[in-house]
Amino acid sequence: MTKKELEQKLDELKSDYTRIQGDMDKLEYVRGRVSSAEEQLIRLEREISETNRQLEEMK
């Protein structure tokens, strides 16, 4: 992947993370099941970390 593609992927991952975090907040408010959202956030955190690492290696 090019640096630009990695930066675009990182932006998308961060956007997904923010969206899911908001969904999770709403689920908590109505006492819904948040375990699925938590799992998605953990997965996204790993992907964000890995993408950041790849970007750092390109510098």
VMD Tcl script that draws the C-alpha trace (Angstrom):
set ca {
  {0.00 0.00 0.00}
  {1.10 3.52 -0.64}
  {1.33 6.14 2.07}
  {-1.77 7.87 0.71}
  {-3.75 4.61 0.78}
  {-2.67 3.93 4.35}
  {-3.67 7.45 5.41}
  {-7.05 7.00 3.74}
  {-7.51 3.63 5.46}
  {-6.60 5.22 8.80}
  {-9.19 7.97 8.27}
  {-11.86 5.35 7.49}
  {-10.93 3.27 10.54}
  {-11.10 6.33 12.80}
  {-14.47 7.27 11.35}
  {-15.80 3.74 11.93}
  {-14.43 3.80 15.47}
  {-16.18 7.09 16.25}
  {-19.46 5.84 14.76}
  {-19.41 2.57 16.68}
  {-18.47 4.35 19.89}
  {-21.52 6.58 19.46}
  {-23.71 3.55 18.78}
  {-22.36 1.89 21.91}
  {-23.16 4.97 23.98}
  {-26.75 4.84 22.72}
  {-26.99 1.11 23.49}
  {-25.71 1.69 27.02}
  {-28.29 4.44 27.51}
  {-31.16 2.11 26.63}
  {-29.48 -0.81 28.43}
  {-28.85 -2.70 25.20}
  {-26.23 -5.34 24.53}
  {-22.88 -3.62 24.01}
  {-20.57 -6.65 23.84}
  {-20.67 -6.76 20.03}
  {-19.83 -3.07 19.78}
  {-17.00 -3.52 22.28}
  {-15.54 -6.33 20.18}
  {-15.71 -4.16 17.08}
  {-13.94 -1.32 18.89}
  {-11.16 -3.66 20.02}
  {-10.72 -4.93 16.45}
  {-10.63 -1.38 15.11}
  {-8.09 -0.34 17.75}
  {-5.81 -3.13 16.55}
  {-6.26 -2.15 12.91}
  {-5.59 1.51 13.69}
  {-2.47 0.57 15.60}
  {-1.22 -1.65 12.78}
  {-1.92 1.02 10.15}
  {-0.08 3.63 12.25}
  {2.87 1.23 12.52}
  {2.94 0.75 8.76}
  {2.88 4.52 8.24}
  {5.76 4.98 10.67}
  {7.81 2.39 8.79}
  {7.34 4.39 5.59}
  {8.89 7.52 7.11}
}
mol new
graphics top color blue
foreach p $ca { graphics top sphere $p radius 0.5 }
foreach p [lrange $ca 0 end-1] q [lrange $ca 1 end] { graphics top cylinder $p $q radius 0.2 }
display resetview
